Amino acid sequence: MRSQVTVIWGEPSVYRFDLEEVQPMPHDQARAWLDEQFTALRCEPIRLTGKVLTADKVLCVAQAAGEERFRDAAHQDWALAFARAASAALAKPVVAVDVPGLTLGY
């Protein structure tokens, strides 16, 4: 089965992370990683209620990290960890993160 996370910053800035040959991240570890990044990057809840869904964390962390973390080779390990965490936390093998549109596709 195909396993891939795509982070979209608008054309032509599309970053694909193929997870076929990568060790899957356990679900609880993925959620903890996203929680840590959400706090470290000082993300704010998107919803007025203040409730933060896992999908919101994925979007907020990608947005707060900035395109450079996905583009630059110096941050390749972080970007791959993000892709692994997003796929595992959302329990979806194929995830598209549209940062400007603040949407996720499966």
The first five atom37 places (N, CA, C, CB, O) and aatype in JSON, in Angstrom:
{
  "aatype": [12, 1, 15, 5, 19, 16, 19, 9, 17, 7, 6, 14, 15, 19, 18, 1, 13, 3, 10, 6, 6, 19, 5, 14, 12, 14, 8, 3, 5, 0, 1, 0, 17, 10, 3, 6, 5, 13, 16, 0, 10, 1, 4, 6, 14, 9, 1, 10, 16, 7, 11, 19, 10, 16, 0, 3, 11, 19, 10, 4, 19, 0, 5, 0, 0, 7, 6, 6, 1, 13, 1, 3, 0, 0, 8, 5, 3, 17, 0, 10, 0, 13, 0, 1, 0, 0, 15, 0, 0, 10, 0, 11, 14, 19, 19, 0, 19, 3, 19, 14, 7, 10, 16, 10, 7, 18],
  "atom_mask": [
    [1, 1, 1, 1, 1],
    [1, 1, 1, 1, 1],
    [1, 1, 1, 1, 1],
    [1, 1, 1, 1, 1],
    [1, 1, 1, 1, 1],
    [1, 1, 1, 1, 1],
    [1, 1, 1, 1, 1],
    [1, 1, 1, 1, 1],
    [1, 1, 1, 1, 1],
    [1, 1, 1, 0, 1],
    [1, 1, 1, 1, 1],
    [1, 1, 1, 1, 1],
    [1, 1, 1, 1, 1],
    [1, 1, 1, 1, 1],
    [1, 1, 1, 1, 1],
    [1, 1, 1, 1, 1],
    [1, 1, 1, 1, 1],
    [1, 1, 1, 1, 1],
    [1, 1, 1, 1, 1],
    [1, 1, 1, 1, 1],
    [1, 1, 1, 1, 1],
    [1, 1, 1, 1, 1],
    [1, 1, 1, 1, 1],
    [1, 1, 1, 1, 1],
    [1, 1, 1, 1, 1],
    [1, 1, 1, 1, 1],
    [1, 1, 1, 1, 1],
    [1, 1, 1, 1, 1],
    [1, 1, 1, 1, 1],
    [1, 1, 1, 1, 1],
    [1, 1, 1, 1, 1],
    [1, 1, 1, 1, 1],
    [1, 1, 1, 1, 1],
    [1, 1, 1, 1, 1],
    [1, 1, 1, 1, 1],
    [1, 1, 1, 1, 1],
    [1, 1, 1, 1, 1],
    [1, 1, 1, 1, 1],
    [1, 1, 1, 1, 1],
    [1, 1, 1, 1, 1],
    [1, 1, 1, 1, 1],
    [1, 1, 1, 1, 1],
    [1, 1, 1, 1, 1],
    [1, 1, 1, 1, 1],
    [1, 1, 1, 1, 1],
    [1, 1, 1, 1, 1],
    [1, 1, 1, 1, 1],
    [1, 1, 1, 1, 1],
    [1, 1, 1, 1, 1],
    [1, 1, 1, 0, 1],
    [1, 1, 1, 1, 1],
    [1, 1, 1, 1, 1],
    [1, 1, 1, 1, 1],
    [1, 1, 1, 1, 1],
    [1, 1, 1, 1, 1],
    [1, 1, 1, 1, 1],
    [1, 1, 1, 1, 1],
    [1, 1, 1, 1, 1],
    [1, 1, 1, 1, 1],
    [1, 1, 1, 1, 1],
    [1, 1, 1, 1, 1],
    [1, 1, 1, 1, 1],
    [1, 1, 1, 1, 1],
    [1, 1, 1, 1, 1],
    [1, 1, 1, 1, 1],
    [1, 1, 1, 0, 1],
    [1, 1, 1, 1, 1],
    [1, 1, 1, 1, 1],
    [1, 1, 1, 1, 1],
    [1, 1, 1, 1, 1],
    [1, 1, 1, 1, 1],
    [1, 1, 1, 1, 1],
    [1, 1, 1, 1, 1],
    [1, 1, 1, 1, 1],
    [1, 1, 1, 1, 1],
    [1, 1, 1, 1, 1],
    [1, 1, 1, 1, 1],
    [1, 1, 1, 1, 1],
    [1, 1, 1, 1, 1],
    [1, 1, 1, 1, 1],
    [1, 1, 1, 1, 1],
    [1, 1, 1, 1, 1],
    [1, 1, 1, 1, 1],
    [1, 1, 1, 1, 1],
    [1, 1, 1, 1, 1],
    [1, 1, 1, 1, 1],
    [1, 1, 1, 1, 1],
    [1, 1, 1, 1, 1],
    [1, 1, 1, 1, 1],
    [1, 1, 1, 1, 1],
    [1, 1, 1, 1, 1],
    [1, 1, 1, 1, 1],
    [1, 1, 1, 1, 1],
    [1, 1, 1, 1, 1],
    [1, 1, 1, 1, 1],
    [1, 1, 1, 1, 1],
    [1, 1, 1, 1, 1],
    [1, 1, 1, 1, 1],
    [1, 1, 1, 1, 1],
    [1, 1, 1, 1, 1],
    [1, 1, 1, 0, 1],
    [1, 1, 1, 1, 1],
    [1, 1, 1, 1, 1],
    [1, 1, 1, 1, 1],
    [1, 1, 1, 0, 1],
    [1, 1, 1, 1, 1]
  ],
  "atom_positions": [
    [[0.84, -1.17, 0.0], [0.0, 0.0, 0.0], [0.89, 1.25, 0.0], [-0.96, -0.01, 1.21], [1.91, 1.29, 0.69]],
    [[0.5, 2.22, -0.77], [1.24, 3.47, -0.85], [1.16, 4.22, 0.46], [0.7, 4.34, -2.0], [0.11, 4.26, 1.1]],
    [[2.27, 4.81, 0.88], [2.29, 5.6, 2.1], [3.1, 6.86, 1.82], [2.89, 4.79, 3.31], [4.31, 6.8, 1.59]],
    [[2.4, 8.0, 1.84], [3.04, 9.24, 1.45], [2.37, 10.42, 2.14], [3.0, 9.42, -0.07], [1.15, 10.45, 2.32]],
    [[3.18, 11.4, 2.53], [2.67, 12.66, 3.05], [3.16, 13.76, 2.12], [3.12, 12.92, 4.53], [4.34, 13.83, 1.79]],
    [[2.23, 14.61, 1.7], [2.55, 15.74, 0.83], [2.23, 17.01, 1.57], [1.77, 15.66, -0.52], [1.13, 17.16, 2.12]],
    [[3.19, 17.94, 1.6], [2.97, 19.23, 2.23], [2.99, 20.27, 1.12], [4.06, 19.54, 3.34], [3.98, 20.41, 0.39]],
    [[1.89, 20.99, 0.99], [1.7, 21.93, -0.11], [1.76, 23.35, 0.41], [0.35, 21.67, -0.84], [1.03, 23.72, 1.34]],
    [[2.64, 24.15, -0.19], [2.75, 25.56, 0.15], [2.31, 26.42, -1.03], [4.19, 25.92, 0.57], [2.58, 27.62, -1.05]],
    [[1.65, 25.82, -2.0], [1.27, 26.5, -3.24], [2.24, 26.1, -4.33], [0.0, 0.0, 0.0], [3.38, 25.73, -4.06]],
    [[1.78, 26.19, -5.57], [2.64, 25.8, -6.69], [3.78, 26.78, -6.83], [1.84, 25.72, -8.0], [3.54, 27.98, -6.7]],
    [[4.97, 26.35, -7.08], [5.43, 24.98, -7.27], [5.97, 24.35, -5.99], [6.49, 24.94, -8.34], [6.67, 23.34, -6.06]],
    [[5.67, 24.92, -4.85], [6.22, 24.44, -3.57], [5.4, 23.29, -3.0], [6.28, 25.59, -2.57], [4.54, 23.49, -2.14]],
    [[5.69, 22.1, -3.48], [5.03, 20.88, -3.03], [6.13, 19.91, -2.6], [4.1, 20.26, -4.16], [7.04, 19.61, -3.37]],
    [[6.02, 19.41, -1.37], [7.05, 18.53, -0.82], [6.42, 17.18, -0.5], [7.71, 19.14, 0.45], [5.49, 17.09, 0.29]],
    [[6.96, 16.13, -1.14], [6.42, 14.78, -0.95], [7.41, 13.95, -0.14], [6.14, 14.1, -2.32], [8.62, 13.98, -0.37]],
    [[6.86, 13.21, 0.82], [7.66, 12.34, 1.67], [7.13, 10.92, 1.52], [7.62, 12.8, 3.16], [6.05, 10.59, 2.0]],
    [[7.91, 10.09, 0.85], [7.54, 8.69, 0.63], [7.9, 7.91, 1.89], [8.25, 8.1, -0.63], [9.06, 7.88, 2.3]],
    [[6.9, 7.27, 2.49], [7.1, 6.55, 3.75], [7.12, 5.04, 3.57], [6.02, 6.93, 4.72], [7.06, 4.3, 4.55]],
    [[7.21, 4.58, 2.32], [7.19, 3.13, 2.06], [8.33, 2.4, 2.75], [7.27, 2.88, 0.56], [8.12, 1.34, 3.34]],
    [[9.52, 2.95, 2.69], [10.71, 2.27, 3.23], [11.08, 2.78, 4.62], [11.88, 2.45, 2.28], [12.15, 2.44, 5.12]],
    [[10.22, 3.57, 5.24], [10.52, 4.18, 6.54], [9.76, 3.44, 7.63], [10.16, 5.7, 6.53], [8.6, 3.06, 7.45]],
    [[10.42, 3.25, 8.76], [9.78, 2.6, 9.91], [8.57, 3.43, 10.35], [10.79, 2.42, 11.08], [8.72, 4.62, 10.61]],
    [[7.38, 2.83, 10.46], [6.22, 3.58, 10.92], [6.4, 4.06, 12.36], [4.95, 2.73, 10.81], [7.04, 3.39, 13.18]],
    [[5.85, 5.22, 12.66], [5.9, 5.77, 14.01], [4.67, 5.26, 14.77], [5.95, 7.34, 13.99], [3.56, 5.34, 14.24]],
    [[4.83, 4.74, 15.98], [3.67, 4.31, 16.76], [2.71, 5.49, 16.99], [4.12, 3.71, 18.11], [3.14, 6.63, 17.14]],
    [[1.43, 5.18, 17.03], [0.39, 6.21, 17.15], [0.6, 7.13, 18.35], [-0.98, 5.55, 17.25], [0.53, 8.35, 18.22]],
    [[0.85, 6.55, 19.53], [1.02, 7.38, 20.73], [2.28, 8.24, 20.65], [1.08, 6.5, 21.98], [2.29, 9.37, 21.14]],
    [[3.34, 7.72, 20.05], [4.55, 8.5, 19.86], [4.32, 9.64, 18.87], [5.71, 7.6, 19.38], [4.84, 10.74, 19.04]],
    [[3.53, 9.38, 17.84], [3.21, 10.41, 16.85], [2.42, 11.56, 17.48], [2.41, 9.81, 15.68], [2.71, 12.73, 17.24]],
    [[1.46, 11.21, 18.29], [0.67, 12.25, 18.96], [1.54, 13.06, 19.92], [-0.51, 11.61, 19.74], [1.4, 14.28, 20.01]],
    [[2.44, 12.38, 20.63], [3.34, 13.08, 21.56], [4.29, 14.0, 20.79], [4.14, 12.06, 22.4], [4.57, 15.11, 21.24]],
    [[4.79, 13.55, 19.66], [5.69, 14.37, 18.85], [4.97, 15.63, 18.37], [6.23, 13.56, 17.64], [5.52, 16.73, 18.44]],
    [[3.74, 15.46, 17.88], [2.97, 16.62, 17.42], [2.67, 17.57, 18.59], [1.65, 16.17, 16.76], [2.74, 18.79, 18.43]],
    [[2.34, 17.02, 19.76], [2.1, 17.86, 20.94], [3.33, 18.69, 21.28], [1.69, 16.98, 22.15], [3.24, 19.89, 21.54]],
    [[4.5, 18.03, 21.28], [5.75, 18.72, 21.6], [6.03, 19.85, 20.6], [6.92, 17.73, 21.61], [6.42, 20.95, 20.99]],
    [[5.84, 19.55, 19.33], [6.09, 20.57, 18.3], [5.08, 21.7, 18.37], [6.06, 19.93, 16.9], [5.43, 22.86, 18.17]],
    [[3.84, 21.37, 18.66], [2.78, 22.38, 18.79], [3.17, 23.38, 19.88], [1.41, 21.71, 19.12], [2.99, 24.59, 19.71]],
    [[3.69, 22.87, 21.0], [4.11, 23.72, 22.11], [5.4, 24.46, 21.78], [4.29, 22.88, 23.38], [5.5, 25.67, 22.01]],
    [[6.39, 23.76, 21.26], [7.7, 24.36, 20.97], [7.59, 25.47, 19.93], [8.67, 23.29, 20.47], [8.31, 26.47, 20.0]],
    [[6.7, 25.3, 18.96], [6.54, 26.3, 17.9], [5.52, 27.38, 18.27], [6.12, 25.62, 16.6], [5.21, 28.27, 17.47]],
    [[5.01, 27.29, 19.5], [4.05, 28.26, 20.03], [2.82, 28.43, 19.13], [4.73, 29.61, 20.2], [2.39, 29.54, 18.81]],
    [[2.28, 27.28, 18.74], [1.08, 27.28, 17.9], [-0.13, 27.69, 18.73], [0.85, 25.89, 17.27], [-0.18, 27.47, 19.94]],
    [[-1.1, 28.28, 18.07], [-2.35, 28.69, 18.69], [-3.48, 27.84, 18.13], [-2.62, 30.21, 18.46], [-3.45, 27.48, 16.95]],
    [[-4.48, 27.5, 18.94], [-5.63, 26.75, 18.42], [-6.32, 27.52, 17.29], [-6.65, 26.46, 19.56], [-6.43, 28.75, 17.34]],
    [[-6.77, 26.81, 16.28], [-7.45, 27.43, 15.15], [-8.93, 27.68, 15.47], [-7.32, 26.55, 13.89], [-9.53, 28.65, 15.0]],
    [[-9.5, 26.81, 16.28], [-10.95, 26.88, 16.57], [-11.23, 27.85, 17.7], [-11.49, 25.49, 16.93], [-10.46, 27.96, 18.65]],
    [[-12.34, 28.53, 17.59], [-12.74, 29.5, 18.61], [-13.0, 28.85, 19.96], [-13.98, 30.23, 18.15], [-12.88, 29.49, 21.0]],
    [[-13.36, 27.57, 19.94], [-13.63, 26.87, 21.19], [-12.36, 26.57, 21.97], [-14.37, 25.57, 20.91], [-12.41, 26.27, 23.16]],
    [[-11.23, 26.67, 21.3], [-9.96, 26.36, 21.95], [-9.6, 24.89, 21.88], [0.0, 0.0, 0.0], [-8.5, 24.5, 22.28]],
    [[-10.52, 24.07, 21.38], [-10.25, 22.64, 21.26], [-9.28, 22.42, 20.1], [-11.57, 21.82, 21.04], [-9.41, 23.03, 19.04]],
    [[-8.3, 21.55, 20.32], [-7.29, 21.29, 19.29], [-7.4, 19.83, 18.83], [-5.86, 21.6, 19.82], [-7.06, 18.91, 19.58]],
    [[-7.86, 19.64, 17.62], [-7.96, 18.31, 17.04], [-6.6, 17.9, 16.48], [-9.05, 18.27, 15.93], [-5.76, 18.76, 16.22]],
    [[-6.4, 16.63, 16.3], [-5.13, 16.15, 15.75], [-4.88, 16.76, 14.37], [-5.12, 14.61, 15.66], [-3.76, 17.15, 14.06]],
    [[-5.9, 16.84, 13.56], [-5.76, 17.45, 12.23], [-5.32, 18.9, 12.36], [-7.09, 17.36, 11.44], [-4.49, 19.38, 11.58]],
    [[-5.87, 19.62, 13.33], [-5.46, 21.01, 13.57], [-3.99, 21.1, 13.95], [-6.33, 21.64, 14.67], [-3.29, 22.0, 13.52]],
    [[-3.53, 20.15, 14.76], [-2.12, 20.15, 15.18], [-1.21, 19.96, 13.97], [-1.85, 19.04, 16.22], [-0.19, 20.64, 13.84]],
    [[-1.58, 19.05, 13.09], [-0.79, 18.81, 11.89], [-0.69, 20.09, 11.07], [-1.4, 17.67, 11.04], [0.4, 20.48, 10.65]],
    [[-1.82, 20.74, 10.84], [-1.83, 21.99, 10.07], [-1.05, 23.1, 10.75], [-3.26, 22.44, 9.84], [-0.25, 23.79, 10.11]],
    [[-1.27, 23.28, 12.04], [-0.6, 24.35, 12.78], [0.91, 24.15, 12.85], [-1.16, 24.44, 14.19], [1.67, 25.1, 12.68]],
    [[1.33, 22.92, 13.08], [2.77, 22.64, 13.17], [3.43, 22.9, 11.81], [3.03, 21.18, 13.63], [4.5, 23.5, 11.75]],
    [[2.81, 22.45, 10.73], [3.37, 22.7, 9.39], [3.47, 24.2, 9.12], [2.49, 22.01, 8.29], [4.49, 24.69, 8.63]],
    [[2.42, 24.92, 9.44], [2.4, 26.36, 9.21], [3.44, 27.08, 10.06], [1.01, 26.92, 9.5], [4.17, 27.93, 9.55]],
    [[3.51, 26.75, 11.34], [4.44, 27.42, 12.24], [5.89, 27.08, 11.92], [4.13, 27.05, 13.69], [6.78, 27.92, 12.08]],
    [[6.14, 25.87, 11.46], [7.5, 25.46, 11.12], [8.03, 26.23, 9.92], [7.55, 23.95, 10.84], [9.22, 26.53, 9.84]],
    [[7.14, 26.54, 9.01], [7.54, 27.29, 7.82], [8.02, 26.39, 6.7], [0.0, 0.0, 0.0], [8.45, 25.26, 6.92]],
    [[7.94, 26.91, 5.52], [8.31, 26.14, 4.33], [9.77, 25.7, 4.36], [8.05, 26.95, 3.09], [10.1, 24.63, 3.83]],
    [[10.64, 26.49, 4.95], [12.06, 26.16, 4.99], [12.33, 24.8, 5.61], [12.81, 27.22, 5.77], [13.23, 24.08, 5.16]],
    [[11.55, 24.43, 6.62], [11.76, 23.13, 7.28], [11.45, 21.97, 6.35], [10.89, 23.03, 8.53], [11.96, 20.86, 6.55]],
    [[10.64, 22.2, 5.35], [10.31, 21.15, 4.4], [11.22, 21.2, 3.17], [8.85, 21.27, 3.97], [11.47, 20.18, 2.53]],
    [[11.72, 22.38, 2.86], [12.52, 22.59, 1.65], [14.0, 22.31, 1.87], [12.33, 24.0, 1.16], [14.63, 21.65, 1.05]],
    [[14.57, 22.8, 2.95], [16.01, 22.77, 3.17], [16.51, 21.41, 3.63], [16.4, 23.82, 4.19], [15.92, 20.77, 4.5]],
    [[17.61, 20.97, 3.03], [18.21, 19.67, 3.36], [18.64, 19.61, 4.83], [19.4, 19.39, 2.46], [18.67, 18.54, 5.42]],
    [[18.98, 20.75, 5.41], [19.42, 20.78, 6.8], [18.31, 20.35, 7.76], [19.89, 22.18, 7.17], [18.6, 19.93, 8.89]],
    [[17.08, 20.44, 7.33], [15.94, 20.08, 8.18], [15.26, 18.78, 7.71], [14.92, 21.21, 8.2], [14.13, 18.51, 8.1]],
    [[15.94, 18.0, 6.89], [15.34, 16.79, 6.32], [14.85, 15.82, 7.39], [16.34, 16.1, 5.42], [13.79, 15.23, 7.24]],
    [[15.61, 15.66, 8.46], [15.21, 14.74, 9.53], [13.92, 15.21, 10.2], [16.32, 14.6, 10.59], [13.03, 14.4, 10.49]],
    [[13.81, 16.52, 10.44], [12.6, 17.07, 11.05], [11.41, 16.87, 10.11], [12.79, 18.57, 11.37], [10.33, 16.47, 10.56]],
    [[11.59, 17.15, 8.83], [10.5, 17.02, 7.86], [10.01, 15.58, 7.76], [10.95, 17.52, 6.48], [8.81, 15.32, 7.68]],
    [[10.94, 14.65, 7.78], [10.56, 13.23, 7.73], [9.83, 12.82, 9.01], [11.81, 12.34, 7.53], [8.86, 12.07, 8.96]],
    [[10.29, 13.32, 10.15], [9.6, 13.03, 11.42], [8.19, 13.6, 11.38], [10.39, 13.62, 12.62], [7.25, 12.96, 11.86]],
    [[8.03, 14.8, 10.82], [6.69, 15.4, 10.68], [5.81, 14.49, 9.83], [6.78, 16.81, 10.04], [4.67, 14.19, 10.21]],
    [[6.32, 14.04, 8.69], [5.54, 13.18, 7.8], [5.15, 11.88, 8.49], [6.34, 12.87, 6.52], [4.0, 11.45, 8.39]],
    [[6.08, 11.26, 9.19], [5.79, 10.02, 9.91], [4.73, 10.26, 10.99], [7.07, 9.45, 10.54], [3.81, 9.46, 11.15]],
    [[4.88, 11.35, 11.74], [3.93, 11.66, 12.81], [2.55, 11.97, 12.26], [4.44, 12.84, 13.65], [1.55, 11.51, 12.81]],
    [[2.49, 12.74, 11.19], [1.2, 13.08, 10.59], [0.47, 11.83, 10.11], [1.39, 14.06, 9.42], [-0.72, 11.66, 10.38]],
    [[1.18, 10.97, 9.4], [0.57, 9.75, 8.89], [0.09, 8.85, 10.03], [1.57, 8.99, 8.02], [-1.02, 8.32, 9.97]],
    [[0.91, 8.68, 11.06], [0.55, 7.79, 12.18], [-0.55, 8.39, 13.05], [1.77, 7.5, 13.04], [-1.48, 7.68, 13.42]],
    [[-0.46, 9.66, 13.38], [-1.45, 10.29, 14.26], [-2.82, 10.34, 13.6], [-1.01, 11.7, 14.64], [-3.85, 10.2, 14.27]],
    [[-2.84, 10.54, 12.28], [-4.12, 10.59, 11.57], [-4.58, 9.2, 11.13], [-4.01, 11.51, 10.37], [-5.71, 9.04, 10.65]],
    [[-3.71, 8.21, 11.28], [-4.0, 6.83, 10.88], [-4.41, 6.74, 9.41], [-5.11, 6.24, 11.76], [-5.34, 6.02, 9.05]],
    [[-3.67, 7.48, 8.58], [-3.93, 7.49, 7.13], [-2.61, 7.28, 6.41], [-4.61, 8.83, 6.67], [-1.62, 7.94, 6.73]],
    [[-2.58, 6.37, 5.42], [-1.33, 6.14, 4.7], [-0.98, 7.27, 3.73], [-1.41, 4.84, 3.96], [0.2, 7.49, 3.44]],
    [[-1.98, 7.97, 3.23], [-1.75, 9.06, 2.29], [-2.4, 10.32, 2.85], [-2.32, 8.73, 0.87], [-3.61, 10.37, 3.08]],
    [[-1.58, 11.34, 3.07], [-2.05, 12.6, 3.66], [-1.53, 13.75, 2.81], [-1.59, 12.74, 5.15], [-0.35, 13.78, 2.45]],
    [[-2.41, 14.7, 2.51], [-2.01, 15.94, 1.83], [-2.3, 17.1, 2.78], [-2.76, 16.12, 0.46], [-3.44, 17.3, 3.19]],
    [[-1.26, 17.86, 3.11], [-1.38, 19.0, 4.02], [-1.29, 20.26, 3.18], [-0.26, 18.97, 5.14], [-0.21, 20.62, 2.7]],
    [[-2.41, 20.94, 2.98], [-2.44, 22.18, 2.22], [-2.33, 23.33, 3.21], [-3.75, 22.3, 1.35], [-3.32, 23.72, 3.83]],
    [[-1.13, 23.86, 3.35], [-0.88, 24.88, 4.37], [-1.62, 26.19, 4.08], [0.61, 25.15, 4.49], [-2.3, 26.69, 4.97]],
    [[-1.53, 26.77, 2.87], [-2.25, 28.02, 2.64], [-3.78, 27.88, 2.76], [-1.91, 28.55, 1.26], [-4.47, 28.8, 3.21]],
    [[-4.28, 26.7, 2.35], [-5.72, 26.46, 2.42], [-6.2, 25.95, 3.77], [0.0, 0.0, 0.0], [-7.4, 25.83, 4.01]],
    [[-5.25, 25.66, 4.68], [-5.55, 25.07, 5.99], [-6.5, 23.89, 5.89], [-6.15, 26.13, 6.9], [-7.49, 23.8, 6.61]],
    [[-6.15, 22.97, 4.97], [-6.97, 21.76, 4.79], [-6.08, 20.53, 4.74], [-7.82, 21.86, 3.52], [-4.9, 20.6, 4.4]],
    [[-6.68, 19.4, 5.08], [-6.03, 18.11, 4.97], [-6.83, 17.26, 4.0], [-5.9, 17.41, 6.36], [-8.06, 17.31, 3.98]],
    [[-6.13, 16.48, 3.2], [-6.77, 15.52, 2.32], [-6.22, 14.15, 2.6], [0.0, 0.0, 0.0], [-5.06, 13.99, 2.98]],
    [[-7.08, 13.13, 2.41], [-6.66, 11.76, 2.68], [-6.81, 10.92, 1.43], [-7.47, 11.15, 3.83], [-6.51, 9.73, 1.45]]
  ]
}
